[in-house]
Amino acid sequence: FSYLHTNCLELSIYLGCDKFPHESELQQEWENNKESLLTFMEQVHRGIKGLVTDQQGEPIANATIVVGGINHNVKTGR
């Protein structure tokens, strides 16, 4: 819903069926998943990013960003 209607991508990642592992298990869970989590977080640097401005360098509010081949337009902030 957030991605389609507000351009905000939110993720919930579950590593197993136990939502509240015991404190004694947390260190091992971190070690088991640290590298994959860090690699996943590095992906934020992929894609298109920047500012949409007019010829005077002023930001353009509610400009529509269209990327060919992706059926999801995005609007700039205010």
ABEGO torsion letter per residue (X at the ends): XAAAAAGBBBBBBBABABABBBAAAAAAAAAAAAAAAAAAAAAAABEBBEBBBBAAGBBBBGBBBBBBGBBBBBBBBX
